[in-house]
Amino acid sequence: MAAAGAASVGVAVGLIPTRSASTNVVHIFACDADTCRQVDGRHSGAAGRFTSGEIDLTGDGIPEVVQLEDAALVVLESGDVVWRSEPGWVVVDAALGDPNQDGRYEALLAFWRNDATGVPRSQPFIIGYRWGLWRTLWGGSPVTDPILELALGDVDGDRAEDLVVIEATNAGPQRMEDIGAYVGIADRPSTVAVWRWHGWGFSRIWRSPVGVYRDLVLLPGKDGAPATIAVIGLPE
């Protein structure tokens, strides 16, 4: 998943699609080391996209507050903003955990920024605190299939966090001002995918059939079992 140019922009991103509850269906996926399969289960009913959370990013034992507000991700210590995503980034989702498996906590975010030609591209970054500074620990390349939602959790039972995403299967918006409509549309063709960290990036290990998916949630397993993947979609 390397870099694109950034440009300052103000974008209002509407991220909550609307859909009649009667059309919702639940898809639950359980995974092992090689693949995932659909199983019976229940969705938690929670919205999938990140809004806020707490995690110890600095390693001092005191959790920071991380919030997604107006398409920007911010980190607060004692109420003060200590890191904010770049003005040219339109952040659509984030997850807190240890995505690069280095034993420290980070924030993984999916955002859009303009490439060298001025077209917005979707890409993932890992942000963390190291050597007294907030920094990008890993900058993923713009992805072919735009990221709509993401989550972190151990879904294959290896005790390491996997990256789970809802990926769009069609081209992204051509202008920054169109990102909100693109991300929030209710019937966007998409897939659910699981990616595994391989030391310098992520490799995709499984991808669902194309459908219409939203509200990605990882459901905790019982008695040490791995998490299962829950999404809401349209009926086939």
C-alpha positions as CSV (number, residue, x, y, z in Angstrom):
1,M,0.0,0.0,0.0
2,A,4.2,5.8,-1.3
3,A,3.3,9.3,-1.5
4,A,1.3,11.9,-3.2
5,G,1.4,15.7,-3.0
6,A,-0.9,17.6,-0.6
7,A,-2.9,20.8,-1.1
8,S,-4.8,22.8,1.5
9,V,-8.5,22.5,1.1
10,G,-11.6,22.8,3.3
11,V,-14.1,20.0,2.7
12,A,-17.3,19.2,4.5
13,V,-17.5,15.4,4.5
14,G,-20.9,13.8,5.2
15,L,-20.1,10.3,6.3
16,I,-23.5,8.8,7.4
17,P,-25.4,7.1,4.6
18,T,-29.1,6.8,4.9
19,R,-31.0,3.6,4.2
20,S,-34.3,2.1,5.2
21,A,-33.7,-0.4,8.1
22,S,-35.9,-2.9,6.3
23,T,-33.2,-3.3,3.6
24,N,-30.4,-4.1,6.0
25,V,-28.8,-7.5,6.0
26,V,-25.9,-8.6,8.3
27,H,-22.8,-10.3,7.0
28,I,-20.5,-12.0,9.6
29,F,-17.0,-13.3,8.5
30,A,-14.7,-15.6,10.5
31,C,-11.1,-15.9,9.5
32,D,-8.1,-18.2,10.0
33,A,-4.5,-17.8,8.8
34,D,-5.4,-18.2,5.1
35,T,-8.9,-17.1,4.4
36,C,-12.3,-16.0,5.8
37,R,-15.8,-17.4,5.4
38,Q,-19.3,-16.2,6.1
39,V,-20.9,-17.5,9.3
40,D,-24.0,-16.9,11.4
41,G,-24.0,-14.1,13.8
42,R,-25.3,-10.7,14.8
43,H,-24.1,-7.2,14.1
44,S,-23.6,-5.0,17.2
45,G,-25.7,-2.2,15.7
46,A,-22.9,0.3,16.1
47,A,-21.8,2.7,13.4
48,G,-18.6,1.6,11.8
49,R,-16.6,4.8,11.4
50,F,-14.3,6.2,14.2
51,T,-15.4,9.2,16.1
52,S,-13.2,9.2,19.2
53,G,-11.2,7.0,21.5
54,E,-8.4,6.9,24.1
55,I,-5.1,5.1,23.9
56,D,-1.5,5.6,25.3
57,L,0.4,6.7,22.2
58,T,3.3,8.2,24.1
59,G,4.1,5.2,26.3
60,D,3.9,7.1,29.6
61,G,0.9,5.2,30.9
62,I,-1.5,8.0,30.4
63,P,-3.9,7.6,27.4
64,E,-4.3,10.4,24.9
65,V,-7.7,11.3,23.4
66,V,-8.0,10.9,19.7
67,Q,-10.9,12.5,17.8
68,L,-12.1,12.7,14.2
69,E,-13.7,16.1,13.7
70,D,-14.7,17.7,10.4
71,A,-12.5,15.3,8.4
72,A,-9.4,16.0,10.5
73,L,-7.9,13.7,13.1
74,V,-6.6,15.3,16.3
75,V,-4.7,14.0,19.3
76,L,-5.1,15.7,22.7
77,E,-3.1,15.6,25.9
78,S,-4.8,17.2,28.9
79,G,-7.2,18.9,26.6
80,D,-4.5,20.4,24.4
81,V,-4.1,19.5,20.7
82,V,-0.6,17.9,20.3
83,W,-1.1,16.6,16.8
84,R,-3.5,17.3,13.9
85,S,-3.7,15.8,10.5
86,E,-2.4,18.0,7.6
87,P,-4.8,20.6,6.2
88,G,-4.7,18.9,2.8
89,W,-5.9,15.6,4.2
90,V,-9.6,14.6,4.3
91,V,-9.7,11.9,6.9
92,V,-12.6,9.4,6.5
93,D,-11.8,6.8,9.2
94,A,-9.2,5.8,11.8
95,A,-8.4,3.0,14.2
96,L,-6.3,2.8,17.3
97,G,-3.9,-0.1,18.2
98,D,-0.6,-1.6,17.1
99,P,-1.0,-2.0,13.3
100,N,2.8,-2.3,12.7
101,Q,3.3,-4.8,15.5
102,D,6.2,-3.0,17.1
103,G,4.8,-3.2,20.7
104,R,3.7,0.4,20.8
105,Y,0.3,2.0,20.1
106,E,-0.4,4.1,17.1
107,A,-3.2,5.6,15.1
108,L,-4.0,4.2,11.6
109,L,-6.0,6.6,9.4
110,A,-7.4,6.5,6.0
111,F,-7.5,9.8,4.2
112,W,-7.7,11.5,0.8
113,R,-5.2,14.0,-0.6
114,N,-4.4,15.3,-4.0
115,D,-1.9,13.6,-6.2
116,A,0.6,15.4,-8.4
117,T,-2.1,16.0,-11.0
118,G,-4.6,17.4,-8.5
119,V,-6.8,14.3,-8.3
120,P,-7.7,13.1,-4.8
121,R,-6.4,9.7,-3.9
122,S,-7.1,7.4,-0.9
123,Q,-4.2,6.2,1.2
124,P,-3.5,4.9,4.8
125,F,-0.9,6.3,7.2
126,I,0.3,5.2,10.6
127,I,0.9,8.1,13.1
128,G,2.7,7.7,16.3
129,Y,5.0,9.3,19.0
130,R,8.7,8.4,18.9
131,W,11.8,10.1,20.2
132,G,9.9,13.0,21.6
133,L,8.1,13.8,18.4
134,W,4.7,13.1,16.7
135,R,5.5,11.7,13.3
136,T,4.4,9.5,10.4
137,L,5.7,6.1,11.1
138,W,4.5,4.6,7.9
139,G,3.0,6.3,4.8
140,G,1.1,3.9,2.6
141,S,0.9,4.4,-1.1
142,P,-2.4,5.6,-2.7
143,V,-4.6,2.6,-3.0
144,T,-6.3,1.3,-6.2
145,D,-9.5,0.5,-4.2
146,P,-10.4,3.5,-2.1
147,I,-10.8,2.8,1.7
148,L,-14.3,3.6,3.0
149,E,-13.9,2.2,6.5
150,L,-11.2,0.4,8.5
151,A,-10.7,-1.4,11.8
152,L,-7.8,-3.1,13.7
153,G,-8.1,-6.4,15.5
154,D,-6.9,-10.0,15.6
155,V,-9.3,-11.9,13.3
156,D,-7.1,-14.9,12.5
157,G,-6.0,-16.0,16.0
158,D,-2.3,-15.2,15.7
159,R,-2.4,-12.6,18.5
160,A,-1.4,-9.8,16.1
161,E,-3.7,-7.1,14.9
162,D,-5.0,-7.3,11.3
163,L,-6.2,-4.5,9.2
164,V,-9.8,-5.0,8.1
165,V,-11.3,-2.6,5.5
166,I,-14.3,-1.8,3.4
167,E,-12.9,-1.0,0.0
168,A,-14.8,0.7,-2.9
169,T,-14.6,-1.2,-6.2
170,N,-15.0,1.8,-8.5
171,A,-12.9,4.9,-9.2
172,G,-12.8,7.6,-6.6
173,P,-13.9,11.2,-6.9
174,Q,-12.1,13.5,-9.3
175,R,-12.4,16.6,-7.0
176,M,-11.8,17.2,-3.3
177,E,-15.3,18.7,-2.9
178,D,-16.9,15.5,-4.1
179,I,-15.3,13.3,-1.4
180,G,-18.2,13.6,1.0
181,A,-20.8,12.4,-1.5
182,Y,-18.5,9.6,-2.7
183,V,-17.8,8.2,0.8
184,G,-21.3,8.6,2.2
185,I,-23.3,7.2,-0.7
186,A,-25.6,4.4,0.5
187,D,-25.2,1.9,-2.3
188,R,-21.5,2.1,-3.1
189,P,-20.2,-1.2,-4.6
190,S,-17.5,-2.5,-2.2
191,T,-15.7,-5.4,-0.7
192,V,-14.6,-6.4,2.8
193,A,-10.9,-7.2,2.9
194,V,-8.3,-8.4,5.5
195,W,-4.7,-7.1,5.3
196,R,-1.7,-8.4,7.3
197,W,1.4,-6.4,8.3
198,H,4.5,-7.9,6.7
199,G,7.2,-5.7,8.1
200,W,7.2,-2.7,5.8
201,G,3.5,-2.6,4.7
202,F,0.3,-4.6,4.4
203,S,-0.5,-7.5,2.2
204,R,-4.1,-8.5,1.4
205,I,-4.9,-12.1,2.4
206,W,-8.6,-12.2,1.7
207,R,-11.3,-10.3,0.0
208,S,-15.1,-10.8,0.0
209,P,-17.3,-10.9,-3.1
210,V,-18.5,-7.5,-4.3
211,G,-21.5,-6.3,-2.5
212,V,-22.7,-3.1,-0.7
213,Y,-21.2,-2.9,2.8
214,R,-21.1,-0.4,5.6
215,D,-20.7,-0.1,9.4
216,L,-17.6,-2.3,9.8
217,V,-17.4,-3.6,13.4
218,L,-15.1,-6.3,14.9
219,L,-16.9,-8.5,17.4
220,P,-14.8,-9.8,20.2
221,G,-14.3,-13.6,20.3
222,K,-15.2,-15.6,23.4
223,D,-12.7,-17.3,25.6
224,G,-9.7,-16.0,23.7
225,A,-11.1,-16.7,20.2
226,P,-10.3,-14.2,17.4
227,A,-12.6,-11.4,16.6
228,T,-15.2,-11.8,13.8
229,I,-16.0,-9.2,11.2
230,A,-19.5,-7.7,11.0
231,V,-20.8,-5.4,8.3
232,I,-24.2,-4.3,7.2
233,G,-25.2,-4.5,3.6
234,L,-27.9,-4.6,1.0
235,P,-29.7,-7.9,0.2
236,E,-28.5,-9.7,-2.9
